[in-house]
Amino acid sequence: MALTESVSVYLKQIDFKYLFTATKCWFLCGFTLASPVILLYDVPFGRFATPDSVFALDGIISWIVMELVSPLFFLVTTYLHPFSPTPLSLPSFSHPALSISPQLILTTLYLVHYLNRSLISPLRTPSRSKSHVIVVCSAIAFNAPNGFLLAAFLTSTPASSFLAHAFSSPRFWVGIALWAVGFAGNVFHDEILLNVRRKAIAKGKAKALQGGQKAQQPYYSIPQGGLYSLISYPNYFCEWVEWFGFALAASPLPKFALLPNAKVLLTTVRTAQFNELGQLLFPFIDSVNPPWIFFILELATMTPRAIRGHQWYHERFRGLYPGERRAVIPWLL
């Protein structure tokens, strides 16, 4: 009882409003600025893994750990509901349909995604390349604030006001439909990759047995089927559709009219007036709610990885890789 009271007293001392605002600003700005670096640097996991490094960690275990961080922070923040006097209501056994809220639906969608991403998918993967410790730390640095911000927003009064009439809004249901299509597409194309890996492992073992050597696992071949006929990373594209739908259903659009014009921004950057730059950008950043931040950062961090991975496919399968495929957006990029 004393421990519970101590925790309660400590929580009351936290300025959640400041924590939310500061986290949102640094999260959006920090990872947006990091995206050009990703375009110039092969992130050491997956096809760019460095398995011989002393900092390389087991691929499946490290993936589970770093992805579980997001739903963990989300659930803890939902329990605390720092910007709402009441917790998120759960369905009543007597009247389950009447007690389902838009926030509960969105929370369920978020947790379904991460149940698949953090547990179901990695546990079904036959093998996964080792991940460098810097990748795991970076993912945790992304997932922790993202889980906190999304849950803090969904349980807040502004979200409640926006979602008060969601069930009668076509926008909400279009967003939910896009989330479902994106999630299904993500799972479908991940399954194609899993099958490619299973077949490659089986082929490698068969060759090793014939030659009397230790099995070498050639994990990579050219994926076929679905949107792979158009792009190299349909799982990324489908995930963007998923989180765009989620943001559309959950939050008002960012106020792009608050962005300063490009000339003013470039002048401020060129003269290194970073305090002034922050003041110029803050009104826009303040208008961007966490669901849109998540979507924007997905674009910012995954696009460079898709471009480099697309280049890798062309180099690995020189002359064999379909030239008509784009990297991540059909017919465009």
Secondary structure, DSSP 8 states (H G I E B T S, - for coil): -HHHHHHHHHHHTS-HHHHHHHHHHHHHHHHHHHHHHHHHS--SSGGG--TTSTTEE-HHHHHHHHHHHHHHHHHHHHHH-TT-SS------SSSTTTT--HHHHHHHHHHHHHHIIIIIHHHH-S----EEHHHHHHHHHHHHHHHHHHHHHHTSHHHHHHTTTGGG-HHHHHHHHHHHHHHHHHHHHHHHHHHHHHHHHHHHHHHHHHHTS-----------SGGGGTBS-HHHHHHHHHHHHHHHHHS----GGGS--HHHHHHHHHTT-HHHHHHHHHHHHHH--HHHHHHHHHHHHHHHHHHHHHHHHHHHTTTTS-TT-BSSSTTT-
